[in-house]
Every structure is written in structure tokens, then in C-alpha cells.
Amino acid sequence: MLWADRIASEICDTRKPRNGKSFLIRDEKTLSGRVHVGSMRGVAIHGLLAEVFAENGVAHEYRYELNDFDPFDSIPSYLNVEKFKEHLGKPLYAVPSPEPGFKNYAEYFGDEFVGVHKKAGFTPNYYRATELYQSGKMDPYIKTALERAGDVRRILKEVSGSTKDESWLPVSVVCEACGKIMTTRAYDFDGATIGYACDRNPDEAKSCGHTARVAPWKGATKLFWKVDWAAKWVVQGVDIEGGGKDHSTKGGSRDVANHICRELFGQEPPFDIPYEFFLVGGKKMSSSKGRGSSAKDMSDLFPPEIFRLALIGKDIREQIDVDPSGESVPRLYDWYDELAEGVREGKSDDYSRLFALCELPEKRAALTAPWTMRFREVAFIVQMAHLSLAEEAARLKGSTLTEDESRALDERARYAKFWLSTYAPEEFKYELQKEMPKTELSDVQKKALGALAEFLRSEERTGEELHLRLHELKTEVPIQPKELFQAIYRIFLNRDSGPKAGWFLASLPRDYALKRLGEATS
């Protein structure tokens, strides 16, 4: 059973919606810059669960918070430091957009992230953190947290080992003088107002020294995030919310929020779905530092169904690791093609279920699995000016392509060209050599190439025939496979590796291939 079906079944068997009507699924992301692709795993897990509920007629809502109230605590490397340093410490909604046309910083980066959600077919109902706070919906929970600040301090110490002094309060105040939230220190609550000082200077953020009292309602303050997390569950009636496995460890953020939810607000926390990380090239890197690591960068590499496969294909207890500059891009396409082949063969199992869920929900009713050329072969052919992609695909398939197959092939060619121009490693970039490269071949290599030329000279050969002949030469000459293939790639591509040799040779103009083989053996 696929993980999404398993979890949906478990929830339906063990839980009832808080409101008695429909399950509320929630997730959120702080919009501090370009969003790392790792955040898409949460989007996909909650989003796919919503899709499975919809399939089974389970009433639900998937709600997603674009968090615009956290502090602007660092300037990403791709932004102008001089332009943004004065805004360090402000709430994200108060930081200007890097580009015109957006209300603020959070809206600018939120727009890009939402675009990635849409491409992948996930369509939650969006809201902003400021809407919860400025509407006054969070005020009762802020009041409870302030009145029971001692209990919050106790929970933090008992659950996570974090110690706070007796004056510490679980809120940040937006300074009325400078507008910053990261530089303030709240220290007294009298039931109606909070005393605060803007005197903290974390990292590069500069405080203004202002001191005052303020009523902590309607967005004047924000709960610290573990308390904030629990309060959001209660104020919205959240039934289901997962998070990265690091949050759910003993003493971790989820553990603290669970205790606060129960002890402070008197409710059970939502159903948890702890999941593993989405890594980029084996690292949990920041999208501000890792090329190709943002959600937008990663989504640009794949059509929707293969991007969804990257996000949902592995069990939530397994890490996902995609390296745009390595083998994992063609491997993902191969994985998708293997699923499609299973569907064409009539297999009805987790493979066909996964293949179906990779499709956008609106396309699932008329699900097809058209044949398509492997990504590696497409990536090679689009670099060969003498080849027609459509003709080579038809030759490989053994029949004319259908409209769906032609459409899928054209789409794959666009993505292959993009990958080759951006992240593809050198071993995937090929250039057919116009002149014989300078290379030293052994007598054994020359003998094998001579025999290959004789085979080609007699008549036109298919890729399969050439493939079989190459394997025969290994024992006839004899020659080590590595020596044989290296000689072929060296004289035609001036490199030591390349695509499948038989198919590659069959794709070359016959006169050109014979001339080059003659030059190599003379």
C-alpha cells in the first residue's frame, strides 16, 4: 500500500474531525527568501493526503499558511545587502519587495513558491500569518500564554531543557518606534499591556533603544514559534499537520508544541506525520547558497508528473536526494518510464497506483501511459544536428509515434535542452567531431574497429544488430569491453564514454561512420 493510502486509512480509522464535519489539514512556510525545495515535501505530503481523501469522499480542507510575520533575520546572498540591511529585524510583511509589483518581501517570495505548488498540482487554501494576528483571532491565546508564562517556561525546561529567566514572556513585540520585532524584549504583563524595550542586537539587526508599554493585541505582538504553532492548531481546529522528522524528536519543537497545546490550551495536538528530508546532492543546503536547490529551480527541471514523482515516490520515512548536476535527473525520468511501462503491460499494483498519483488530479480520469524515448537518449539526440528526434524515436519504437507520444517527446526534448544548458555534468554533453581527434589507439583497438567497419560496410545496420556485433567482437578479437567502447567514443566524440554504443553507431550517417573508422585504423 502506498504511504498516502496507508496514512489516510489510519487517520479515518482513528480520528474524527474536530468540527464534526471535515478534516482540516495544515502546513506553513516562513517566506524569508527563495524557498528551498525541501519545503515542497511537506506541501506534497499534505497535498497528496488531501487528494486521497477527495478520491474516497472524505470531507476535508487543505490550508496553507504563507508566514509573513516572522522576523527578517538575514539577507540572502542574491539580494543587495545595502538595500536591505536597514530592514533586518522587521517582520517580513514590513520589508519591501525585491521587485516592483508586490506588496512586500513575503508576497514576492510567496508568489514564486505558490507557482511551484500550482505546477505540481497542489492547490491548498492560502492565508497569511498576519491575517490571524491582525484580525484578533490569536488574541485569546496570546492572553493565555502571557498569563501562564510561568507554565510556558516550565514546559520549555522540562521538555527541551531550555531555561528562561523569570521576566521572560513568550511574545515578541513590534517596536512602535523602529518597526522591528527581532530586537525587542518583552518583560512585564499587567493584564492589559506589555512592557518592552527595543534593546536587543542579534546578528546584524540594530535596536533603537525605545521603551514603552503596548496592548499586545491585533498584531502588536507575535507568539514565539513553539507557542505560536500550538495556538494556530487550536484557533483553526487543525486535525492533521506533519513536519520534518527533526521536529518530532524527543525534546524537539513538535514535542514542546504538543505539551503547550495540551497543558496551556486544553486540546490534543493534530495527527502528526513525521517525514524525512529532501536533500540536494546529499546536503540539506539553503536555497540561498545551493544552486538548483530552490523549489523553483527544481521544478524547472521536470514536467509536473515527474516533479510529483520526485516528491511523492518514496515513502515518507525515506530521504529524497536529487542532484541537478548529477545522475539523479535522468534516473528520475527512467523511474517514471519504468512505471509507465508497467502500466502499459497491465500491472495493477503499487507501481500503477504511484503512476496514477504522479499525474495531475484533473488528468487522472483519462490516464494514459504513452511510450517515450528515454531521457538520456533524448538528451543525446538534441545535441546531434544531423539527427531528427522524431525519426529516431520512431525507429527505436519500431512504429510511427501517436499524437500523445509525439507531444510527450517534444516536452521531454524541451526539458532535456534546459537541463543541458543549466546543470547537466560534462559527461552528458556530446559533440560529434568533424575531424579525426588526436588519439592513440592500440593494435587491438584498431583490429576491432576494422572488423566493425567491415560489418557496417556490407549493409545498413540497426542498433540492435550493431549491439550484438560489438559483443561478438569482444571474444573474436579478443578485446576488453572498456577498450572497445572507449575507442569508439574517442574517435567520434573525443571522450571516453557516451550513449549506448550500438544505437549510437546506428544513428550516425553511414558514410561518415565508415570514413572515421577508416581513418582510425589506417
Sequence and secondary structure as in RCSB ss.txt:
>XXXX:A:sequence
MLWADRIASEICDTRKPRNGKSFLIRDEKTLSGRVHVGSMRGVAIHGLLAEVFAENGVAHEYRYELNDFDPFDSI
PSYLNVEKFKEHLGKPLYAVPSPEPGFKNYAEYFGDEFVGVHKKAGFTPNYYRATELYQSGKMDPYIKTALERAG
DVRRILKEVSGSTKDESWLPVSVVCEACGKIMTTRAYDFDGATIGYACDRNPDEAKSCGHTARVAPWKGATKLFW
KVDWAAKWVVQGVDIEGGGKDHSTKGGSRDVANHICRELFGQEPPFDIPYEFFLVGGKKMSSSKGRGSSAKDMSD
LFPPEIFRLALIGKDIREQIDVDPSGESVPRLYDWYDELAEGVREGKSDDYSRLFALCELPEKRAALTAPWTMRF
REVAFIVQMAHLSLAEEAARLKGSTLTEDESRALDERARYAKFWLSTYAPEEFKYELQKEMPKTELSDVQKKALG
ALAEFLRSEERTGEELHLRLHELKTEVPIQPKELFQAIYRIFLNRDSGPKAGWFLASLPRDYALKRLGEATS
>XXXX:A:secstr
  HHHHHHHHHHHH   TTSS EEEEEEEE SSS BTTHHHHHHHHHHHHHHHHHTT  EEEEEEEE  SB    
 TTS HHHHGGGTTSBGGGS  SSTTSSSHHHHHHHHHHHHHHHTT   EEEEHHHHHHTTTTHHHHHHHHHTHH
HHHHHIIIII     TT  SEEE  TTT  STTEEEEEE SS EEEEE    TT      EEEE   TTSEEE H
HHHHHHHHHHHT  B  EETTTTSTTSHHHHHHHHHHHTT     B  EE  EEETTB   TTTSTT BHHHHHT
TS HHHHHHHHHSS TTS EEE TTSTHHHHHHHHHHHHHHHHHTT  SHHHHHHHHHS GGGGGG        H
HHHHHHTT TT  HHHHHHHHHTS   HHHHHHHHHHHHHHHHHHHHT  GGG     SS       HHHHHHHH
HHHHHHHHS   HHHHHHHHHHHHHHTT  HHHHHHHHHHHHHSSS  S HHHHHHHS HHHHHHHHHHHH 
